[in-house]
Amino acid sequence: MKKMRWLWSYRIDSTEKWFENLMGKGFHLKSFNRFSRIFTFEKGDSIERKVRIHYGEKVIAPKLVSADWKTAAVSGKWQVLTNENMDISVFPSKDQLFKRTRMHAYLYLLLSAFYLSSYLSFIFLFGMLINITNETFQIGPLLVPIIIYVGLVTLTIIVFKAYRRFEKQLLGTDVIKKSGNKIRRFRPGWMYEPLRTKIWLDEMVKQGFELESVFATIFTFRPKNKNNIAYEVTFEPKINANYFQLHKDFGWELKYTSNITWLNYTIWGMPYEEESEKPAFSYDELERKKAAKKAFMMNIGMTVLLLLVMAQSIYINIIAFKHSFFEWSIMGAIRLMLVVMSVFWLVMFVRIVMGYRKELKLINSY
């Protein structure tokens, strides 16, 4: 029996359960092709086995062999492993799967952004010109670029969801939420002023509220359970699998994470006793300045990159259209959107620079 399973490598958990269910029905995996997505099964006895998909080394690690894991099928760097035991303490690592999915997620995101900014408007214009020169209206040249873009965006969303699932499993990025009365506060651009945000959170504690969670720029607070709570607003250009667990082991509670391995912002909280020293990630002024500079360099670099992309898109639209840049049409609306986004990121550029200067003054006096 042969079965095709689309996007199985981005649906690892459900694919593993799919294998287990088929084995329970007597269908055993014999081979698969990672390119065609076709899996070949052989009918046999109905059995119960644990199944795990492994990506990376072609040879099973000795600790997995000792835990009775066996290879059912191999294709390239992909392996499907099975285990007869139901009580298992050692499982294959998913670190390589996480890195692969993360790379694909950002690759598809860049392709989607590049296609939207550079090619979608040009191809759409080409389709309009074809209709002008032909006597009969053709919908294909207008729909094809949109269909391609929708498909690309859909694939990007699917891969990003898989990436987020891996992050929660491997990094432990779940934020604890409780029921009860809550208040919400709006704080735009907080990530560009981490120390000012930290001071603001300390002031909310004095008012009787502790931070529960953050969604974009909306902060959710609940009545505090402890009299004293310390906060840390941090930025890391890159984190590893031990980052979150390490801080949790020291007693910090995760309040927010941007869920991006690069450009990762996190907010942590820790209650402490009145007579104890207020906990902090660092008490050294030089280290705080280095952390602020690290966040500033990454933020300003990303902003400049976005401004360059916007400038390129505006330039392409200028040379591609001989008519008025602003006009009452779909393409005119797209060009207006590009101008608005460019102005927005210019404002953010100024805000990031001013925020960094304020941060340095606060560090000197904090």
C-alpha positions as CSV (number, residue, x, y, z in Angstrom):
1,M,0.0,0.0,0.0
2,K,1.3,3.5,-0.9
3,K,0.1,6.7,0.7
4,M,1.1,10.3,0.1
5,R,1.2,12.8,2.9
6,W,1.7,16.4,2.1
7,L,3.9,18.6,4.3
8,W,4.5,15.7,6.7
9,S,7.9,17.0,7.7
10,Y,6.2,20.1,9.2
11,R,3.6,18.0,11.0
12,I,5.9,15.7,12.9
13,D,3.7,15.0,15.9
14,S,0.6,14.2,13.8
15,T,2.7,12.1,11.3
16,E,4.1,10.0,14.2
17,K,0.6,9.3,15.4
18,W,-0.4,8.5,11.9
19,F,2.3,5.9,11.7
20,E,1.2,4.4,15.1
21,N,-2.4,4.2,14.0
22,L,-1.5,2.4,10.8
23,M,0.7,0.0,12.6
24,G,-2.3,-0.7,14.9
25,K,-4.3,-1.6,11.8
26,G,-1.5,-3.9,10.6
27,F,0.3,-1.6,8.1
28,H,4.0,-1.4,8.6
29,L,6.2,1.2,7.0
30,K,8.8,-0.3,4.7
31,S,10.2,2.7,2.8
32,F,9.4,6.3,1.9
33,N,10.6,9.0,-0.5
34,R,11.2,12.4,1.1
35,F,10.8,14.2,-2.2
36,S,7.6,12.6,-3.6
37,R,6.1,12.3,0.0
38,I,5.0,8.7,-0.8
39,F,5.1,6.2,2.0
40,T,5.1,2.4,1.2
41,F,3.4,0.1,3.8
42,E,3.3,-3.7,4.0
43,K,0.3,-5.6,5.5
44,G,1.1,-7.6,8.6
45,D,0.0,-8.2,12.1
46,S,-1.6,-5.5,14.2
47,I,1.0,-4.2,16.8
48,E,1.4,-1.3,19.1
49,R,4.7,0.6,18.9
50,K,6.0,4.0,19.6
51,V,7.1,5.9,16.5
52,R,9.5,8.8,16.3
53,I,10.8,10.7,13.3
54,H,14.5,11.6,13.4
55,Y,16.4,14.0,11.3
56,G,20.2,14.3,11.2
57,E,22.7,11.6,11.7
58,K,22.2,8.4,9.7
59,V,23.5,6.2,12.5
60,I,21.3,5.8,15.6
61,A,23.0,7.0,18.7
62,P,24.2,4.3,21.2
63,K,21.8,5.5,23.9
64,L,18.9,5.1,21.5
65,V,20.0,1.6,20.6
66,S,20.3,0.6,24.2
67,A,16.7,2.0,24.7
68,D,15.5,-0.5,22.0
69,W,14.9,2.0,19.2
70,K,15.0,0.4,15.7
71,T,15.0,1.9,12.2
72,A,11.9,1.2,10.2
73,A,12.8,3.2,7.1
74,V,15.4,5.7,5.9
75,S,15.4,8.4,3.2
76,G,18.4,10.8,3.2
77,K,18.8,12.4,6.6
78,W,15.3,11.2,7.6
79,Q,14.7,8.1,9.7
80,V,11.5,6.6,11.1
81,L,12.3,4.9,14.4
82,T,10.1,2.4,16.3
83,N,10.1,1.0,19.8
84,E,8.2,-2.0,21.1
85,N,8.3,-0.7,24.7
86,M,5.5,1.5,25.9
87,D,7.4,2.8,28.9
88,I,10.3,4.8,27.4
89,S,12.5,7.3,29.1
90,V,14.9,8.0,26.2
91,F,13.6,9.6,23.0
92,P,15.4,10.8,19.8
93,S,16.5,14.4,19.9
94,K,14.6,16.9,17.8
95,D,17.2,19.6,17.8
96,Q,18.1,19.1,14.2
97,L,14.4,19.1,13.2
98,F,14.0,22.4,15.1
99,K,16.9,24.0,13.3
100,R,15.7,22.8,9.9
101,T,12.1,24.0,10.5
102,R,13.4,27.4,11.8
103,M,15.6,27.9,8.7
104,H,12.7,27.0,6.4
105,A,10.3,29.3,8.3
106,Y,12.6,32.4,7.8
107,L,13.4,31.4,4.2
108,Y,9.7,31.3,3.3
109,L,9.1,34.6,5.1
110,L,11.8,36.3,3.2
111,L,10.5,34.9,-0.1
112,S,7.0,36.1,0.7
113,A,8.2,39.6,1.6
114,F,10.5,39.8,-1.5
115,Y,7.7,38.6,-3.8
116,L,5.2,41.1,-2.4
117,S,7.6,44.0,-2.6
118,S,9.3,43.3,-5.9
119,Y,7.4,41.0,-8.2
120,L,3.7,40.9,-7.4
121,S,3.0,44.5,-8.6
122,F,5.1,44.1,-11.7
123,I,3.5,40.8,-12.7
124,F,0.0,42.2,-11.9
125,L,0.8,45.2,-14.2
126,F,2.0,42.8,-16.9
127,G,-1.4,41.0,-16.7
128,M,-3.3,44.3,-17.0
129,L,-1.2,45.2,-20.1
130,I,-2.1,41.9,-21.8
131,N,-5.8,42.6,-21.3
132,I,-5.4,46.1,-22.8
133,T,-3.8,44.7,-26.0
134,N,-6.2,41.8,-26.4
135,E,-9.8,42.1,-27.5
136,T,-11.1,39.5,-25.0
137,F,-10.6,39.8,-21.3
138,Q,-8.2,37.2,-19.7
139,I,-8.5,36.6,-16.0
140,G,-5.6,34.2,-15.9
141,P,-2.7,36.8,-16.0
142,L,-4.3,38.8,-13.2
143,L,-5.1,35.8,-10.9
144,V,-1.9,33.8,-11.4
145,P,0.4,36.1,-9.4
146,I,-2.2,36.4,-6.6
147,I,-2.6,32.6,-6.4
148,I,1.1,32.1,-6.3
149,Y,1.4,34.7,-3.5
150,V,-1.5,33.3,-1.5
151,G,0.0,29.8,-1.8
152,L,3.4,31.1,-0.7
153,V,1.9,32.9,2.3
154,T,-0.1,29.8,3.3
155,L,3.0,27.6,3.2
156,T,4.8,30.2,5.3
157,I,2.1,30.2,7.9
158,I,2.1,26.4,8.1
159,V,5.9,26.2,8.5
160,F,5.9,29.0,11.1
161,K,3.2,27.2,13.1
162,A,5.4,24.1,13.1
163,Y,8.4,26.2,14.1
164,R,6.4,27.6,17.1
165,R,5.3,24.1,18.2
166,F,9.0,23.0,18.2
167,E,9.9,26.1,20.2
168,K,7.4,25.4,22.9
169,Q,8.4,21.7,23.1
170,L,12.2,22.3,23.1
171,L,12.6,25.7,24.7
172,G,9.8,25.7,27.2
173,T,8.3,29.1,26.2
174,D,4.8,28.6,27.6
175,V,3.6,31.6,29.7
176,I,1.6,30.7,32.8
177,K,-1.8,32.5,32.9
178,K,-4.4,32.6,35.7
179,S,-8.0,33.5,36.0
180,G,-9.3,36.5,37.8
181,N,-9.5,40.3,37.5
182,K,-7.1,41.7,35.0
183,I,-6.2,45.1,33.5
184,R,-4.5,45.9,30.2
185,R,-2.1,48.6,29.3
186,F,-0.9,49.7,25.8
187,R,2.8,50.4,25.5
188,P,4.0,50.8,21.8
189,G,7.7,50.5,21.1
190,W,8.5,49.0,24.5
191,M,11.2,46.7,23.0
192,Y,13.3,49.7,21.9
193,E,13.5,51.0,25.5
194,P,14.0,47.9,27.7
195,L,15.2,49.7,30.8
196,R,12.4,52.2,30.7
197,T,9.9,49.3,30.3
198,K,11.5,47.6,33.3
199,I,11.1,50.7,35.4
200,W,7.5,51.0,34.3
201,L,6.8,47.4,35.3
202,D,8.3,48.2,38.8
203,E,5.9,51.1,39.1
204,M,2.9,48.9,38.2
205,V,4.0,46.6,41.1
206,K,3.9,49.6,43.5
207,Q,0.4,50.2,42.2
208,G,-0.6,46.6,43.2
209,F,-0.3,44.8,39.9
210,E,2.0,42.1,38.5
211,L,2.6,41.3,34.8
212,E,0.9,38.2,33.6
213,S,1.5,38.2,29.8
214,V,2.2,40.4,26.8
215,F,0.7,40.4,23.3
216,A,2.6,42.6,20.9
217,T,2.2,46.0,22.6
218,I,-0.6,45.1,25.1
219,F,0.5,44.3,28.6
220,T,-1.9,42.2,30.8
221,F,-1.7,42.7,34.6
222,R,-3.3,40.9,37.5
223,P,-3.4,41.8,41.3
224,K,0.0,40.9,42.7
225,N,0.5,37.9,45.0
226,K,3.9,39.1,46.3
227,N,4.8,42.4,47.7
228,N,8.1,42.6,45.8
229,I,8.7,41.5,42.2
230,A,11.7,42.2,40.1
231,Y,11.6,42.3,36.3
232,E,14.1,42.0,33.5
233,V,13.5,43.0,29.9
234,T,16.2,41.3,27.8
235,F,17.3,41.0,24.2
236,E,19.4,38.2,22.7
237,P,20.4,38.1,19.1
238,K,20.4,34.3,19.3
239,I,19.2,31.8,21.9
240,N,19.8,28.1,22.3
241,A,17.7,25.3,23.8
242,N,19.0,25.9,27.3
243,Y,18.3,29.6,27.5
244,F,14.8,29.5,29.0
245,Q,15.4,26.5,31.3
246,L,18.6,28.1,32.7
247,H,16.7,31.2,33.9
248,K,13.8,29.2,35.2
249,D,16.2,27.1,37.3
250,F,17.4,30.3,38.9
251,G,13.8,31.2,39.8
252,W,12.7,33.5,37.0
253,E,9.2,33.2,35.6
254,L,8.7,33.8,31.9
255,K,6.2,36.6,31.2
256,Y,6.8,37.1,27.5
257,T,8.9,35.8,24.6
258,S,8.9,37.0,21.0
259,N,9.3,33.3,20.0
260,I,12.0,34.2,17.5
261,T,15.3,32.5,17.9
262,W,16.9,35.6,16.3
263,L,15.9,39.0,17.6
264,N,14.5,37.4,20.8
265,Y,12.9,39.7,23.4
266,T,11.9,38.2,26.7
267,I,10.4,39.6,29.9
268,W,11.1,37.8,33.2
269,G,9.7,38.3,36.7
270,M,10.8,37.0,40.1
271,P,9.3,37.7,43.5
272,Y,11.7,38.4,46.4
273,E,11.7,39.2,50.1
274,E,11.9,42.7,51.4
275,E,15.2,42.0,53.2
276,S,16.8,40.3,50.2
277,E,18.7,42.0,47.4
278,K,16.6,42.8,44.4
279,P,17.4,40.1,41.8
280,A,18.8,41.1,38.4
281,F,20.5,39.5,35.4
282,S,23.4,41.8,35.9
283,Y,24.5,44.4,38.4
284,D,27.4,45.6,36.3
285,E,26.9,49.0,34.5
286,L,29.3,48.0,31.6
287,E,27.4,44.8,30.9
288,R,24.1,46.7,30.9
289,K,25.5,49.1,28.3
290,K,26.8,46.2,26.2
291,A,23.3,44.6,26.3
292,A,21.7,47.9,25.3
293,K,24.1,48.4,22.5
294,K,23.5,44.9,21.3
295,A,19.8,45.5,21.1
296,F,20.3,48.9,19.4
297,M,22.6,47.5,16.7
298,M,20.2,44.7,15.8
299,N,17.1,47.0,15.8
300,I,18.7,49.7,13.8
301,G,20.1,47.2,11.3
302,M,16.7,45.6,10.7
303,T,15.2,49.0,10.3
304,V,17.7,50.1,7.7
305,L,17.2,46.8,5.9
306,L,13.4,47.4,5.8
307,L,13.9,51.0,4.6
308,L,16.1,49.7,1.8
309,V,13.5,47.1,0.8
310,M,10.8,49.9,0.8
311,A,13.1,52.2,-1.3
312,Q,13.7,49.4,-3.8
313,S,10.0,48.7,-4.1
314,I,9.1,52.4,-4.6
315,Y,11.9,52.7,-7.2
316,I,10.6,49.7,-9.1
317,N,7.1,51.2,-9.1
318,I,8.4,54.5,-10.4
319,I,10.2,53.1,-13.4
320,A,7.5,50.5,-14.1
321,F,4.7,53.0,-14.3
322,K,4.7,55.9,-16.7
323,H,1.5,57.4,-15.3
324,S,1.0,59.3,-12.1
325,F,2.6,57.6,-9.1
326,F,-0.6,58.1,-7.0
327,E,-3.8,57.1,-8.9
328,W,-7.2,55.6,-8.1
329,S,-6.4,51.9,-8.8
330,I,-5.2,48.8,-7.0
331,M,-1.6,49.6,-7.9
332,G,-2.0,53.2,-6.8
333,A,-3.2,51.8,-3.4
334,I,-0.2,49.5,-3.2
335,R,2.2,52.4,-3.9
336,L,0.5,54.5,-1.3
337,M,0.9,51.7,1.2
338,L,4.6,51.5,0.4
339,V,5.0,55.2,1.0
340,V,3.1,55.0,4.3
341,M,5.3,52.1,5.4
342,S,8.4,53.9,4.5
343,V,7.4,56.9,6.6
344,F,6.5,54.6,9.5
345,W,9.9,53.0,9.5
346,L,11.6,56.4,9.2
347,V,9.8,57.4,12.3
348,M,10.8,54.1,14.0
349,F,14.4,54.7,13.0
350,V,14.4,58.1,14.8
351,R,12.6,56.5,17.8
352,I,15.2,53.7,18.1
353,V,18.1,56.2,18.1
354,M,16.4,58.5,20.6
355,G,15.4,55.5,22.8
356,Y,19.0,54.2,22.8
357,R,20.3,57.6,24.0
358,K,17.7,57.6,26.8
359,E,18.6,54.1,27.8
360,L,22.3,55.0,28.2
361,K,21.4,58.0,30.4
362,L,19.1,55.8,32.6
363,I,21.9,53.1,32.9
364,N,24.3,55.8,34.2
365,S,21.8,57.0,36.8
366,Y,20.1,53.7,37.6
